[in-house]
Amino acid sequence: MKFKAFLTENGVNLLEKRFIPALEKMGKICHIYLTRDHAFFLHNLLFNDGVQSVAQFRKESLFSDYRISSQNDDRIAFSLDLSLLFRALRSSAAISSSSDHLQIKLVKKLPPNSTLPMPFLALETKGHTSAVIHDVPISKPLSRAQVLELQTALDDAQDLPRTLVGVQELGRLLSFVDRMKQLGDVISVLISKHGELHLKVSNTLVTLGAEFKRLMVVGERAERGAGAAGGVAGNDDVGGGGSSVQVSMKHFAKCLQFHLAKPDCAFYGVGAHAGSLTVVFQFFVPGSRQTDKSISLHCRLPVLDPGSS
């Protein structure tokens, strides 16, 4: 199994200044999954608890001279510590005299006081007068069966809700959730097919809510005369116009930390049978209003039983 590529200037900026700081908020350890055409950063896909997140990049958005080969249909997956990758990337970028001189590859090396070679993700930098190599420890690459399990989980995680509503006021949403999380551990989220997002948190003394209206709707939508969105949390297709769920406030706030990746919009949707809450972050091509299809980022939050509150 072999992987070798050069990180482009755009790739270094995306990872160092935007995505790795955001992904670290989701969890210190993540899976990196490399295929012929894409690189994925995955959190919690092999577990049923906690927030699942998927960051997907076309190889051209991060790399040049991308080479990968394995007996598993040219697919390689392993886990690593994002903080170690971030430090190695930042140090390498500071030393490199050119983005074309920052090579990343899989290697096996013999650690000190060890008799067994261990796998590393090596970042090799060539400056004007020196070359520096940063070795980031990684797990043993996943077996064929484990990669298949990861791919199956990825396919499931990419099954999006039938209706998504887009919020561009991420600053307002962040500010509101920052206030709401002091009131309770559970947040009710109602998504209307008319293009509305309703948030509510309550305790024995107070109830606080927020409404985002006239939002962009992707997928199934309803005309305003078709029925009002409202009802009991946890019911799918509430009032004929929307869906409502309850999720952990901690999970909801954690997902919003993806604002560090500088998305232009966040789309919210409730999964089939009100089984999950999905947040899809949209990125525009710089200087335009066109979606950058080379990058995608979304997370899926587990829902709580209505009795959890």
C-alpha positions as CSV (number, residue, x, y, z in Angstrom):
1,M,0.0,0.0,0.0
2,K,1.4,3.3,-1.1
3,F,0.4,7.0,-0.9
4,K,2.4,10.0,-1.9
5,A,1.4,13.5,-3.0
6,F,2.4,17.2,-2.8
7,L,0.2,19.6,-0.8
8,T,-0.7,22.6,-2.9
9,E,-0.8,26.2,-1.5
10,N,-4.6,26.0,-1.5
11,G,-4.5,22.6,0.2
12,V,-2.2,23.9,3.0
13,N,-4.5,27.0,3.5
14,L,-7.7,24.9,3.6
15,L,-6.3,22.4,6.1
16,E,-4.1,24.6,8.3
17,K,-6.3,27.7,8.5
18,R,-9.8,26.4,8.2
19,F,-10.6,22.7,8.3
20,I,-8.3,21.1,10.8
21,P,-9.0,23.7,13.5
22,A,-12.7,23.1,12.9
23,L,-12.4,19.3,12.8
24,E,-10.4,19.3,16.1
25,K,-13.5,20.7,17.8
26,M,-15.4,17.6,16.8
27,G,-12.8,15.3,18.2
28,K,-9.1,14.9,18.6
29,I,-8.9,11.5,16.8
30,C,-10.4,11.0,13.3
31,H,-10.1,8.6,10.4
32,I,-8.5,9.7,7.2
33,Y,-9.8,7.8,4.2
34,L,-8.0,8.1,0.9
35,T,-9.4,6.9,-2.5
36,R,-8.4,7.5,-6.1
37,D,-10.3,10.7,-6.3
38,H,-11.1,12.0,-2.8
39,A,-9.7,12.5,0.7
40,F,-12.1,12.2,3.6
41,F,-11.8,13.3,7.3
42,L,-14.3,11.2,9.2
43,H,-15.5,11.3,12.8
44,N,-17.5,8.7,14.6
45,L,-18.8,6.9,11.5
46,L,-18.1,3.5,13.1
47,F,-20.0,4.3,16.3
48,N,-23.7,4.9,16.9
49,D,-23.3,7.5,19.6
50,G,-22.2,11.1,19.3
51,V,-22.0,13.4,16.3
52,Q,-20.9,12.0,13.0
53,S,-19.0,14.3,10.6
54,V,-17.8,14.0,7.1
55,A,-15.3,16.4,5.4
56,Q,-14.7,15.5,1.8
57,F,-12.2,17.0,-0.6
58,R,-11.6,16.2,-4.3
59,K,-7.9,15.4,-4.6
60,E,-7.2,18.4,-6.8
61,S,-8.4,20.8,-4.0
62,L,-5.6,19.6,-1.7
63,F,-2.9,17.9,-3.7
64,S,-0.8,17.7,-6.9
65,D,1.0,14.7,-8.2
66,Y,-1.4,12.5,-6.2
67,R,-0.5,8.8,-6.2
68,I,-2.2,6.0,-4.3
69,S,-2.2,2.2,-4.7
70,S,-3.4,-0.7,-2.5
71,Q,-4.8,-4.1,-3.0
72,N,-8.1,-2.8,-1.6
73,D,-9.2,-1.1,-4.8
74,D,-6.7,1.8,-4.2
75,R,-8.4,2.7,-0.9
76,I,-6.4,3.4,2.3
77,A,-7.8,4.4,5.7
78,F,-6.2,5.0,9.1
79,S,-6.8,7.2,12.2
80,L,-4.5,9.9,13.6
81,D,-4.4,12.7,16.1
82,L,-5.5,15.9,14.4
83,S,-3.5,18.1,16.8
84,L,-0.2,16.4,15.8
85,L,-1.1,16.7,12.1
86,F,-1.9,20.4,12.6
87,R,1.4,21.1,14.3
88,A,3.4,19.2,11.6
89,L,1.5,21.0,8.8
90,R,2.0,24.4,10.3
91,S,5.7,23.9,10.9
92,S,6.2,22.5,7.5
93,A,4.4,25.3,5.8
94,A,6.5,27.9,7.7
95,I,9.7,26.2,6.5
96,S,8.8,25.4,2.9
97,S,10.1,27.8,0.3
98,S,7.4,26.7,-2.2
99,S,4.1,24.9,-1.9
100,D,5.4,22.4,-4.5
101,H,8.1,21.3,-2.0
102,L,5.7,20.0,0.7
103,Q,5.4,16.3,0.2
104,I,3.1,14.1,2.2
105,K,3.4,10.3,2.2
106,L,2.8,7.1,4.1
107,V,6.0,5.5,5.5
108,K,7.1,2.8,7.9
109,K,9.9,3.6,10.4
110,L,11.5,2.0,13.4
111,P,10.8,4.1,16.5
112,P,13.4,4.4,19.2
113,N,13.6,1.5,21.6
114,S,11.3,-0.6,19.3
115,T,11.9,-3.7,17.2
116,L,8.8,-3.3,15.1
117,P,8.4,-0.7,12.3
118,M,5.4,1.6,12.8
119,P,3.3,3.5,10.2
120,F,3.6,7.3,10.0
121,L,2.2,10.0,7.8
122,A,5.4,11.9,6.8
123,L,5.5,15.6,5.8
124,E,8.7,16.4,4.1
125,T,9.7,20.0,3.5
126,K,12.5,21.4,1.4
127,G,13.6,25.0,2.2
128,H,16.3,27.1,0.6
129,T,19.1,25.5,2.7
130,S,17.5,22.6,4.5
131,A,15.0,19.8,4.5
132,V,12.8,18.8,7.4
133,I,10.7,15.7,7.9
134,H,7.7,15.6,10.4
135,D,6.5,12.1,11.2
136,V,2.9,12.0,12.4
137,P,2.0,8.6,14.1
138,I,-1.0,6.9,12.6
139,S,-2.9,3.7,13.4
140,K,-2.3,0.5,11.6
141,P,-4.1,0.9,8.2
142,L,-7.6,-0.6,8.2
143,S,-8.1,-4.0,6.8
144,R,-10.1,-4.8,3.7
145,A,-13.1,-5.7,5.9
146,Q,-12.7,-2.5,8.0
147,V,-12.5,-0.3,5.0
148,L,-15.7,-1.9,3.6
149,E,-17.4,-1.2,6.9
150,L,-16.2,2.4,6.9
151,Q,-17.3,2.9,3.2
152,T,-20.8,1.4,4.1
153,A,-21.0,3.8,7.1
154,L,-19.9,6.7,4.8
155,D,-22.6,5.8,2.2
156,D,-25.2,5.8,5.0
157,A,-24.0,9.1,6.4
158,Q,-24.3,10.8,3.0
159,D,-27.9,9.9,2.7
160,L,-29.4,13.4,3.1
161,P,-32.9,14.5,4.4
162,R,-35.7,15.1,1.9
163,T,-35.9,18.8,3.0
164,L,-33.0,21.1,3.9
165,V,-33.4,24.8,4.9
166,G,-30.4,27.1,4.5
167,V,-29.2,29.6,7.2
168,Q,-26.8,32.3,6.1
169,E,-26.9,34.3,9.3
170,L,-24.4,31.9,11.0
171,G,-23.1,34.7,13.4
172,R,-26.6,35.3,14.7
173,L,-27.2,31.5,15.1
174,L,-23.9,31.1,17.0
175,S,-24.7,34.0,19.3
176,F,-28.2,32.7,20.0
177,V,-27.0,29.2,20.8
178,D,-24.3,30.5,23.0
179,R,-27.0,32.1,25.2
180,M,-29.4,29.1,24.9
181,K,-26.9,26.5,26.1
182,Q,-26.9,28.1,29.6
183,L,-30.6,27.2,30.0
184,G,-30.8,23.5,29.3
185,D,-29.2,20.4,27.9
186,V,-31.8,19.7,25.2
187,I,-32.7,21.8,22.2
188,S,-35.9,21.4,20.1
189,V,-35.4,21.9,16.4
190,L,-38.3,22.3,14.0
191,I,-37.7,22.6,10.3
192,S,-40.6,23.8,8.1
193,K,-40.9,22.9,4.4
194,H,-42.0,26.5,4.0
195,G,-38.4,27.6,4.7
196,E,-38.3,28.1,8.4
197,L,-36.0,27.0,11.3
198,H,-37.4,27.2,14.8
199,L,-35.2,26.6,17.9
200,K,-36.4,26.3,21.5
201,V,-34.8,25.5,24.8
202,S,-36.5,25.6,28.2
203,N,-36.2,24.8,31.9
204,T,-38.6,25.1,34.8
205,L,-38.3,28.9,34.9
206,V,-38.0,30.1,31.3
207,T,-38.4,29.2,27.7
208,L,-36.3,30.8,25.0
209,G,-36.7,30.4,21.3
210,A,-35.5,31.7,17.9
211,E,-37.1,31.7,14.4
212,F,-35.3,32.0,11.1
213,K,-37.8,32.6,8.3
214,R,-37.8,32.9,4.5
215,L,-34.9,30.5,4.2
216,M,-33.8,28.7,1.0
217,V,-35.3,25.3,0.7
218,V,-33.6,22.4,-1.0
219,G,-35.6,19.3,-1.8
220,E,-39.2,18.8,-0.8
221,R,-41.1,22.0,0.0
222,A,-44.6,23.1,0.9
223,E,-46.6,26.1,-0.1
224,R,-47.6,28.3,2.8
225,G,-51.2,27.4,2.5
226,A,-50.4,23.7,2.8
227,G,-50.3,23.6,6.6
228,A,-48.4,25.3,9.4
229,A,-45.3,23.8,10.9
230,G,-45.7,23.0,14.6
231,G,-46.4,20.3,17.0
232,V,-44.8,17.8,19.4
233,A,-41.0,17.3,19.1
234,G,-40.1,14.0,17.8
235,N,-42.9,13.7,15.2
236,D,-42.0,13.5,11.6
237,D,-43.9,15.6,9.0
238,V,-45.4,17.9,11.7
239,G,-48.6,19.6,10.6
240,G,-48.0,18.5,7.0
241,G,-45.3,21.2,6.6
242,G,-42.2,20.2,8.6
243,S,-40.4,18.0,11.0
244,S,-39.3,18.4,14.6
245,V,-36.7,16.6,16.8
246,Q,-34.9,17.1,20.1
247,V,-31.1,16.9,20.2
248,S,-28.4,17.4,22.8
249,M,-27.5,21.1,23.2
250,K,-23.9,20.0,23.5
251,H,-24.0,18.2,20.2
252,F,-25.8,21.1,18.5
253,A,-23.2,23.6,19.8
254,K,-20.3,21.4,18.8
255,C,-21.6,21.1,15.3
256,L,-21.7,24.9,15.0
257,Q,-17.9,25.0,15.7
258,F,-17.6,24.1,12.0
259,H,-17.9,27.9,11.4
260,L,-14.1,27.8,11.9
261,A,-14.0,26.3,8.4
262,K,-15.6,29.5,7.1
263,P,-18.7,28.1,5.4
264,D,-21.0,30.5,3.6
265,C,-24.2,28.8,4.6
266,A,-25.5,26.0,6.8
267,F,-28.5,23.8,5.7
268,Y,-30.5,21.9,8.4
269,G,-32.7,18.9,7.8
270,V,-34.4,16.1,9.7
271,G,-33.7,12.5,8.6
272,A,-36.1,9.8,7.7
273,H,-38.6,8.9,10.6
274,A,-37.1,11.8,12.6
275,G,-34.1,9.6,13.3
276,S,-31.4,12.3,13.1
277,L,-30.6,16.0,12.5
278,T,-28.3,16.7,9.6
279,V,-26.3,19.9,9.1
280,V,-24.7,20.5,5.7
281,F,-22.2,23.4,5.3
282,Q,-22.0,25.1,1.9
283,F,-18.9,26.7,0.5
284,F,-18.9,29.2,-2.4
285,V,-16.2,29.5,-5.0
286,P,-14.1,32.5,-3.8
287,G,-15.5,35.7,-5.4
288,S,-18.8,34.1,-6.5
289,R,-22.1,32.8,-5.3
290,Q,-21.5,29.4,-7.0
291,T,-21.1,26.3,-4.8
292,D,-17.6,24.9,-4.6
293,K,-18.3,21.3,-5.4
294,S,-14.7,20.2,-4.7
295,I,-15.4,20.6,-0.9
296,S,-18.2,19.2,1.3
297,L,-18.7,19.2,5.0
298,H,-21.7,17.9,7.0
299,C,-22.5,16.4,10.3
300,R,-25.3,14.2,11.6
301,L,-26.6,14.5,15.2
302,P,-28.4,11.7,17.0
303,V,-31.9,12.6,18.3
304,L,-33.1,12.2,21.8
305,D,-36.2,10.3,23.0
306,P,-38.9,12.9,23.7
307,G,-38.8,11.8,27.3
308,S,-35.1,12.8,27.6
309,S,-35.9,16.4,28.5
